[in-house]
Amino acid sequence: MLRTALRNVLAHKARLMMTALAVLLGVAFVAGTLIFSDTVGEAVKNASAKSLKDVAVSVQAISDPDAPGTEEKDGKRATALDQSLADRIRELPGVRSVRSDVTGSATLAGKDDQPIGNGWQNRAVNYQPGKDGQDSRYPLAQGRGPAAENEMALAESTAKAAGYKIGDTVRFATDGPVLKKKLVGIVATDDPQVTAGGSLALFDTATAQKLYLHPGQFDELVVTATPGADQQALTMKVRELLPKGRAEATSGSELAAEQTRMIAQQNSALSKTLLTFAAIALFVGVFIIANTFTMLISQRSREIALLRAVGASRRQVVRSVLAEAGLLGLISSVAGFALGTGIAVGLRAVLNANGAGFPDGPVIISPTTVLSALGVGVVVTVLAAWLPSRKAAKIAPVEALSTVEAPPAMRSLVLRNTIGAVITGLGVAVMLWVSTLASGDDLPIAMLGSALTLTGVIILAPLLSRPLVALAGAVTTRLFGVGGKLAKENALRNPRRTAATASALMIGLTLITGMTVVGNSAQVGMDKMAATGLTADYKIETSTYVGLDPDLSEKVAKVPGVEATVPFRGAGFTVDGGSGTGQGGDGGYGYVRGTDLSQIGEVAQLTFRKGSLEAVRAPGGMAVSESGAKEHGWQVGDTVNAEFFDKQKEKLKIAAVYADNTTIGDAFADMALVTPHLEQVKNDELLVKATDGGSEALVKEIRHALGDSPLLKIQNHDDLRKENAGQIDTVVNMVYGLLGMAVIIAVVGVVNTLAMSVFERTREIGMLRAIGLARSGIKQMVRLESVVISLFGAVLGIGVGIFLAWAGGSMVGSSFPTYEMVLPWGRLGLFLLIALVVGVLAALWPARRAARLNMLEAVGAQ
């Protein structure tokens, strides 16, 4: 029986090749994900270990707003790490050296005046030369290290992105006006923040302290131990020298363990996402494998019956089919693993080209990865072939005497339809319940409902195929005559096979459609959110969110073409329940934005439900949004006992309630109410109303008036929409790319089914040729059958995807009130067109094969 299984694999190479491709692609996805995760994780781990190689103890300043002297009136940080502490640590036994680090943020302007980097990853550090004049942590690639206040150095990637060369004057900003320094050096670095799209600027220590701290102060002291020193004992000694509550010491081994944990956590999220899509690809492949073995067994019914007649038991037949599947799965998995290795290498290159910044390192292929990938491929193939093998075992020996042309007896679909109806009904009921929920915490329930609904529809697919295929067949019959009618009859001949083939395509299109509808609806909702209540033409803020100097508002107001400028600055507070005439509140947190009440109507459209803007002008007056008032139980006239984050208490009076407005937020008041509670008076943003709607020239004038700082973001309505769209488009495009694999596998399934269907109908095709149907008619018949099956899967997939997107949309809508389901008709039409193209392409080889059959040989086929 084992030899028989091997012979069957070798005898049907062409037929099994397509099935092997389905397994191969799924395994490649799994292997590529595991190898990519291990490779990147190990590379990042090695890079982190390299940066911590000589770190025995790290002493870091603790930022405590309540501690005295942590921040002075000039806004610069003040830390407890100074030169005297560094000297005392350096005198401890076992200490070889102490590195004193100053860190901050600097945003550079390139030669084209555009900001470099991505804001929060734009780092700045102090350059600390050793005895050889170089900083070992940042080796020089060109020039020399900065040694004076008017000098600086840049990382290689930063200098390249900005277009700077040695000797150029570099423009940059920290949190204030634009600064200029001469570029004297370019350094190499493997800092993950820099390689992932950030920037790195280096200054001499005195300049860095002047920019970010105070003279003689540091953010971190890095202690290097002498050979043989006990790292933990040294850490304890360092801790004894630190001021309580102002600094903390961590051993190098603890830092390494924490970094390893963080790296594993970051890789875990990406790996789980990729493995999810790999599972989808394999799930789609199951239908193709099962379909293939079902058809092969049907074609080999006489052969199996003869084996049974000469003494093969049912168990041996099952083992033979499973052995054949296992061998096929093993061969496919080996090829898939090789392809997966290439995918892992290519994926890292593609992500790095798009700014991911993964460090270099060897490809890691662990034994666990090899066993997992090969095991998954073999197990999935064997499981998919299990039901067909049981069907094969039921073939009676007497069937060896029957003719091959006798069509197999059709099994009843009553039990299958009953089970499918129950599962579908349960899934739909769960999703209808999910549609009433408004919390992202219910995602597991939504996923369960989606899985039940999709599974139920897959089970019901043979039943659904009859009306849908008949409808499509009516169109093909009217348009293409006999060829269209034959295509319809062939598709309806075996509903199980048609359903299994279409289900593979349906699964991919269900997920793609669902993600597309949700993404499109979310985008429309975010567009509305960005524009709701915003009548200003421009929004000005900093890319690092450090705040805007209040004086900038006056500078912008003086620019010709500016009609109004309205600043916003906010302060948080806690509520203890309040008191007053209404429901005084139920406690919790609040956030009020201070603004210029005299001009707020110029930049935002306010609709007051109760109260008025005039009432808000009163001392202690505050306007709240409808949702905010509902959340806290506030009514106009209530007095709220608020304690701001600066520990100052104040009675706030609810003076008005306005319709939710994303531009304003949950609450606003006069600037005079908020400003006293800010440690550092800065505006969060500035809204600008132009006299003529704005123009590129006006933006340049505003930017010039603000010193051409690369920190500034000046965005109009379109810019705000694009910023919001970027996040959603990235996710949706990634899903398209990953789920494209499932669609490719589905195409393989259609090709496989058609090819075997042509083989089954060899005599029938010969008869059609004999009675006058031309080769072109045969090709047309097969193509139309393929198109009908593909469109059937597409209609089911799109329909289920829209339903799941509608039901699950309430959870997405909980993130922002403007979400509403909007169907992207253009993309849905494109999906149908893709299904049509899939049907045509998948039929090319089977149709050509059918048309080339010899008429006489086909008629005489057994």
C-alpha positions, 0 to 999 in steps of 0.5 A: 500500500505504501508503494501504491501511495508513492506510485499515485504521487508520481503518476499524478504529478501535474494534478498534485502540483497545484495542491502542492503549491497551496501547501507551499505558499502557506508554509512559506508564510509560516516559515518566513514569519518565524525566521523573520521574527527570530532574525530581527529579534536576535539582531536587535538583541545583539545591537542592544547587547553591544550598546550595553557591553561595558555598562556595569551600572546605569544611573538615571535622573528621576523626573519628579515634578514635586521635587524641588529644583527639578525644573526652573523658571527658564523651563530647562530640566534640573537633575540631581546628577552633577559632576560631584556625584560623578566624581564620587562614583568614580572613586568607588572600588571596582569602577573603571570609568564614568560616562556622563550623558546629556540627552535631548531633542533637536529637529533639523531643517534640511537643505530644502527647509523641510524638517528631518526625522519623525519628531519624537525620535530626533535625538541629541546627545553630548559628544564625549571624546576620550584620550584619543580625541574620539567618542568610542560610542559614536565613531567618526566617519568624517571630520572631527567631534564638536569642541566649541559652542558653535559646532555640532556633529550629525549621524551619517543617515541624518546628514545624508537625509538633510543634504549636509556636508562637513563645513555646512551651517546646520539649522535646527531647533530644540523647543525655542527659536532656530539655532545655527551651528557649523557641521564639523563631524559625521559619526556612525551609530547603530542606535535603533531610534536613529536607524528607524527614521529618527535623527541624531545631533551631537554637541560638546558637553557644555553646549548640550547642558546649556541647551537642555539642562544646566551647567554641570548637570547630566541625565545619565551616568554610565558606570564601567567596571574593572575586570572581575568586579561584582556588578550587583555589589557595585550597583548597591554601592552606587545606590548608597550615594544617590539622593533619595527620590532623585535618581536610580541605579540599575545594573547592566544585567538588569538593563539587558534583561529588560531590553530583551523582554521589550524586544520579545514583546515588540516582536511578538505583536508583529509575529502574531499578526503575520502568523494570523495571516499565515493561518488564514492562508493555510485555512484557505489551502485546506479547501483546495487540498480536500477538494483535490483529494476528493476528486482524485479519489473519485477518479480512482474509484475503480482502482481503489475498488480493485485494491479492496477486491484483492484483499486491501482493508479499509484501514489500509486504504485510509493509510494509503491516502493519508501516506500520499497526503503526508508525502505531498505535504512533506515535499511541499513543506520543504519547498515552502520552507526554502521560499519562506527563508527568502521571504524573511530576508526580503521582508526585512529589506523591504521594511528597512527600505521604508524606514523600519531601521532593523539592524544587520545580522545573520539569518536565524533558522532555529530547529523549532522553526524548521520543525514548526513549519514542516510540521504545520504543512504535513499536518494540514495536508493530512488533516485535509485528506482525512475525510476524502480518505474515509470516503475512499475506504467506503468504496465497495469491491463490487464497484470495480465491475462498474463502468467509470462513466457512471456518475457517483451517487450524490449525497444528501445535503440535508444534514450539512445544510441543517448544521450550516444553518445552525452555525450561521444563525448563531454567528449572525445572532452574536454579530447582531449583539456585537452591533449593539456594543460600543467597546473595543474590549469586546473584540474577542466576542466579535472575532468569535461571531465572525468566525461562526458566521464565516464557517456557517456560510462555508458549510451552506455554500453548496445550498447557496450555490444553486440560486446564485450560480443559476442566476449567473448562468442565466446571464451567461446563457443569454450572452454566450448561448450554448457555451454559457448554458453548459458552463452553468450546468457544469458548475451546478453538477457538483455543488459540493465541489463548486462550493469548496472551490468558491469558498477559498476565494470567499474567505480572502474576499470576506476579510479584504472586504471587511477591512476595506469597509471598516477602513473606508468608514473610519477614514470618512469618520476621521475626516469629519472629525478633523473638520467638525467645527473647524472654521480656521484655515490653519492649525499650528503646533510643534512636531514634538508637541513641546508647545508654542511660545505665547509670543508667536500668536502676536507675530502670526497676527501681524502677518498680512492676510491673517484675520484672526489667531486663537491660541489654546492651552490646557490644564487637567484637574480632578473632580471630587463630586462637586456641588450645586443645583443640578447633578454635581458630578460623579468625580473623575478627571477633566481637562479644560482648554483655555482660549481667547473667548473674544475670537473663538467664534472666528476659528470654530463653529460652536452650537450651544445647547444651553447657556452662552459664550457670554456666561463663560466669560464670568470668573470661574466659568467653563463650557462643557461638551454634551458628551462631557456633561453626560459623562460627569452628570453636569448641568448648567449652573452646577459648581464643580470642586476641581483640583488642578494638577498643580494641587490648586483647588478652584470652584468651576461653574458650568456656564454652558453646554455645547454640541460635541466639537473635536476642535475645541475638545470636552471643555473650554474656558477663558485663558485667565482660568487655565494659565495660573495652573501651568508650570510652564506657560505655552500654547498647545496649538494656534488656530489661524483664520485667513482673510482669503482662505489661505494660500501657499504664499501665506504659509511661507509668510507665517513660517518666516514670521515664526523664524522658519523653525523646523519644529513647526507644523502648519497644516490646512484641512487637507493636511489634517485629513492626510495625516489621519488617512496615513495611519489607516491606509498603512494598516489597510494596505498591509492587510491587502498585501498579506491577504493577497496570498490567500487570494493567490491560493484561491486562484490555485484552487480554481485552476486545480478544480477546473483541470480535474473537472476537464479530466473527469469530463474527457468523454463528454468533451469528446462528444461535444466536439463530435456533435459540432462544438468547436475548440473555441466553444470548448474554451469558452465553456471552461472559461465561463464555468471558471468565471461563474465559480469565481463570481459566486465566491466573490459575491459571497465574500463581499456580502459576508464582509459587508455584514461583518463590517457593519456589525463590528463597526460599533466597536470602531465607532466607540473611538470617535463619534463621527464614525459611520459605515460608508460603502466604498462602491468603487473598491467593491466593484474592483473586487468583483472585477478582480474575481472576474479576472481570476476566473479568466486567468484560472481557466487559461490552462484547463481550457487550452487542455480541454480544447486540445483533446483528441476527439476520437480518443476522448470519445473512447476514453474509459 
